[in-house]
Amino acid sequence: MSSAAAQIGFDRFIQLDWAAAALRVRAGTSDVEQLTELIDAAHSGEAAKKKTRTVLNRLWLEPRLDLVDFADRGVRIYRNFPGTPISVLTWGMAITTYPFFGKVAEIVGRLTSLQGDCASAEVQRRMAEIYGEREGTRRMTNMVLQSQANWGAIDRTMNGKRLARMPKIKVSEPKLIAWLVEACVRYSKRSLSVTTLDSYPLIFPFEMGKPLSYVLSSSRAVELRADGVSSQVVDVKRRV
């Protein structure tokens, strides 16, 4: 599931309504001109428009070859279940497409797990430890945090110096739950314990409202395996 393209950085602030417009284009319920109008209204320079469009292309319009089926299944969920939160679908695409976005989400989820908030400087420090002390790391981390705030995951307080969790978004549709879990596995590139998924830092903004073992056992995209006497792990099914 790895790809050289996966290393491309999430280097733009992406509003949720832009991502929603891109999703509607892929779903065939809107045209690309409406998305272009949104981008044009928000950016004055051609370079900024192009970079924003590149991120949106990777998220929904032109996903990596290994993610086309995954994206298409997300689109079918959007079509078939009215009211599906756009933030859940776009978060799933973001963590699978952009490891950098996923790592920021994972770190924020861990740091806010106890008290519900953390210092943004601590997130920056940990990202610098992984990706290096350079301006690009700081800037891209800020772009991800700004996007996550716009998507309703966090609240940036004290002029952005602190990050607080927003109320969780409940995910109750079984197909969407299984798709989001699959996104976690694809990001992690390893099987994950089912018992820890409810508190998995990567998807801290969401609350899965169904028994996971039952939901995942009904999915055609993931598989459950026994891991010891009384525990299970979930992985992506291998195509044959």
C-alpha positions as CSV (number, residue, x, y, z in Angstrom):
1,M,0.0,0.0,0.0
2,S,3.0,2.3,0.0
3,S,3.7,4.7,-2.8
4,A,6.2,7.4,-3.6
5,A,3.2,9.7,-4.2
6,A,2.2,9.1,-0.6
7,Q,5.0,11.3,0.6
8,I,3.5,14.5,-1.0
9,G,2.8,16.9,1.8
10,F,-0.6,18.3,2.8
11,D,0.8,21.8,2.4
12,R,-2.4,23.9,2.1
13,F,-5.3,25.0,4.3
14,I,-8.3,23.1,3.0
15,Q,-11.8,24.3,4.0
16,L,-14.3,21.6,4.5
17,D,-16.7,23.1,1.9
18,W,-14.0,22.9,-0.7
19,A,-13.5,19.2,0.1
20,A,-17.3,18.7,0.0
21,A,-17.5,20.4,-3.4
22,A,-14.7,18.0,-4.7
23,L,-16.6,15.0,-3.3
24,R,-19.8,16.1,-5.0
25,V,-17.9,16.4,-8.3
26,R,-16.6,12.8,-7.9
27,A,-20.1,11.7,-6.9
28,G,-21.6,13.3,-10.1
29,T,-23.9,15.6,-8.2
30,S,-22.0,18.8,-9.0
31,D,-19.7,20.1,-11.8
32,V,-16.1,21.1,-11.5
33,E,-17.0,24.7,-12.4
34,Q,-18.6,25.2,-9.0
35,L,-15.5,23.9,-7.3
36,T,-13.4,26.3,-9.4
37,E,-15.6,29.2,-8.3
38,L,-15.1,28.4,-4.6
39,I,-11.3,28.2,-5.1
40,D,-11.2,31.4,-7.2
41,A,-13.2,33.3,-4.6
42,A,-10.8,32.2,-1.8
43,H,-7.4,32.8,-3.6
44,S,-6.1,35.7,-5.6
45,G,-2.9,34.2,-6.9
46,E,-2.7,31.5,-9.6
47,A,0.0,29.6,-7.7
48,A,-2.2,29.3,-4.5
49,K,-5.2,28.1,-6.6
50,K,-3.1,25.4,-8.3
51,K,-1.6,24.2,-5.0
52,T,-5.1,24.0,-3.4
53,R,-6.5,22.2,-6.4
54,T,-3.6,19.7,-6.2
55,V,-4.5,18.7,-2.6
56,L,-8.2,18.4,-3.5
57,N,-7.3,16.3,-6.5
58,R,-5.4,13.9,-4.3
59,L,-8.2,13.8,-1.8
60,W,-11.2,13.2,-4.1
61,L,-10.8,14.1,-7.8
62,E,-7.7,12.1,-8.8
63,P,-6.7,9.8,-5.9
64,R,-3.7,7.6,-6.2
65,L,-4.2,4.4,-8.1
66,D,-4.1,2.2,-5.0
67,L,-6.8,4.4,-3.4
68,V,-9.3,4.7,-6.3
69,D,-11.4,1.8,-5.1
70,F,-11.3,3.1,-1.5
71,A,-12.3,6.6,-2.6
72,D,-15.1,5.2,-4.8
73,R,-16.5,3.2,-1.9
74,G,-16.5,6.4,0.2
75,V,-18.4,8.1,-2.6
76,R,-21.0,5.3,-2.6
77,I,-21.5,5.8,1.1
78,Y,-22.0,9.5,0.5
79,R,-24.6,8.8,-2.2
80,N,-26.5,6.0,-0.5
81,F,-26.7,7.4,3.1
82,P,-27.9,11.0,3.1
83,G,-26.5,13.0,6.0
84,T,-23.2,11.2,6.0
85,P,-20.7,13.7,7.6
86,I,-18.4,15.1,5.0
87,S,-15.7,15.5,7.7
88,V,-15.6,11.7,8.3
89,L,-15.1,10.9,4.6
90,T,-12.6,13.6,4.0
91,W,-10.7,12.7,7.2
92,G,-10.5,9.1,6.0
93,M,-9.2,10.2,2.6
94,A,-6.7,12.6,4.2
95,I,-5.1,10.1,6.5
96,T,-4.7,7.5,3.8
97,T,-3.5,9.9,1.1
98,Y,-1.2,12.1,3.3
99,P,0.8,10.4,6.0
100,F,1.8,13.9,7.2
101,F,-1.8,14.7,7.9
102,G,-2.3,11.4,9.6
103,K,0.7,11.9,11.9
104,V,-0.5,15.3,13.0
105,A,-3.9,13.8,13.7
106,E,-2.3,11.0,15.7
107,I,-0.1,13.3,17.8
108,V,-3.0,15.7,18.5
109,G,-5.2,12.7,19.5
110,R,-2.6,11.4,21.9
111,L,-1.7,14.7,23.5
112,T,-5.4,15.6,24.0
113,S,-6.5,12.2,25.2
114,L,-6.3,13.0,29.0
115,Q,-7.3,16.6,29.5
116,G,-8.9,17.4,26.1
117,D,-6.4,20.0,25.1
118,C,-2.7,20.5,24.4
119,A,-0.2,23.1,23.4
120,S,0.3,23.5,19.6
121,A,4.0,24.0,20.3
122,E,4.2,20.4,21.6
123,V,2.6,19.1,18.3
124,Q,5.1,21.2,16.4
125,R,8.0,19.8,18.4
126,R,7.0,16.2,17.9
127,M,6.5,16.7,14.2
128,A,9.9,18.3,13.9
129,E,11.4,15.2,15.7
130,I,9.9,13.0,12.9
131,Y,10.2,15.2,9.8
132,G,13.1,17.5,10.8
133,E,13.6,21.0,12.1
134,R,12.8,23.0,9.0
135,E,10.3,25.7,8.0
136,G,8.4,23.4,5.8
137,T,7.5,21.1,8.6
138,R,6.2,24.0,10.8
139,R,4.2,25.5,7.9
140,M,2.6,22.2,6.8
141,T,1.8,21.3,10.4
142,N,0.0,24.7,10.8
143,M,-1.9,24.0,7.5
144,V,-3.1,20.7,8.8
145,L,-4.1,22.1,12.2
146,Q,-5.9,25.0,10.6
147,S,-7.8,22.5,8.3
148,Q,-8.7,20.2,11.2
149,A,-10.1,23.2,13.1
150,N,-12.2,24.1,10.1
151,W,-13.4,20.5,9.8
152,G,-14.8,20.7,13.4
153,A,-12.1,18.4,15.0
154,I,-10.4,21.0,17.2
155,D,-10.7,24.5,18.5
156,R,-7.6,26.7,18.3
157,T,-7.5,29.0,21.3
158,M,-5.1,31.6,22.7
159,N,-4.3,32.8,19.2
160,G,-3.6,29.2,18.1
161,K,-1.3,28.4,21.0
162,R,-3.6,25.7,22.4
163,L,-5.7,23.0,20.8
164,A,-8.9,21.7,22.3
165,R,-11.0,18.8,21.2
166,M,-14.4,19.6,19.9
167,P,-17.4,17.4,20.7
168,K,-17.1,14.0,18.9
169,I,-19.0,13.4,15.7
170,K,-21.0,10.2,16.0
171,V,-20.5,7.6,13.2
172,S,-23.4,5.2,13.3
173,E,-23.7,3.8,9.7
174,P,-21.9,0.4,9.7
175,K,-20.5,0.8,6.2
176,L,-19.0,4.2,7.1
177,I,-17.5,2.7,10.4
178,A,-15.9,-0.1,8.4
179,W,-14.6,2.4,5.8
180,L,-13.1,4.6,8.5
181,V,-11.5,1.6,10.2
182,E,-10.0,0.6,6.9
183,A,-8.6,4.1,6.5
184,C,-6.8,3.6,9.9
185,V,-5.3,0.3,8.8
186,R,-4.2,1.8,5.5
187,Y,-2.5,4.7,7.3
188,S,-0.9,2.4,9.9
189,K,0.2,-0.2,7.3
190,R,-0.4,-2.9,9.9
191,S,-3.3,-4.8,11.5
192,L,-4.9,-3.0,14.5
193,S,-6.5,-4.3,17.7
194,V,-10.2,-4.1,17.5
195,T,-10.5,-3.4,21.3
196,T,-8.4,-0.2,21.0
197,L,-10.1,1.3,17.9
198,D,-12.7,3.2,19.9
199,S,-9.9,5.3,21.5
200,Y,-7.5,5.2,18.5
201,P,-5.8,8.7,18.5
202,L,-5.8,8.9,14.7
203,I,-9.6,9.3,14.6
204,F,-10.1,11.2,17.9
205,P,-12.8,13.5,16.4
206,F,-15.2,10.5,15.9
207,E,-17.2,8.2,18.0
208,M,-18.2,4.9,16.5
209,G,-21.7,4.0,17.7
210,K,-21.9,0.3,16.9
211,P,-20.2,-2.9,18.2
212,L,-17.1,-3.0,16.1
213,S,-16.6,-6.8,15.9
214,Y,-20.1,-7.2,14.4
215,V,-19.7,-4.3,12.0
216,L,-16.3,-5.3,10.8
217,S,-17.2,-9.0,10.4
218,S,-19.8,-7.9,7.8
219,S,-17.4,-5.8,5.7
220,R,-16.1,-7.1,2.4
221,A,-13.0,-4.8,2.6
222,V,-11.5,-5.7,5.9
223,E,-11.0,-9.0,7.7
224,L,-10.9,-10.0,11.4
225,R,-8.3,-12.4,12.7
226,A,-7.9,-13.9,16.2
227,D,-5.0,-12.6,18.1
228,G,-4.6,-14.6,21.2
229,V,-7.3,-16.3,23.2
230,S,-9.9,-13.5,23.4
231,S,-8.8,-10.6,21.2
232,Q,-9.1,-9.8,17.5
233,V,-7.2,-7.7,15.0
234,V,-8.5,-6.1,11.8
235,D,-6.6,-5.8,8.5
236,V,-7.4,-4.9,4.9
237,K,-8.4,-7.9,2.8
238,R,-5.8,-8.8,0.2
239,R,-7.0,-8.9,-3.4
240,V,-6.4,-12.1,-5.3
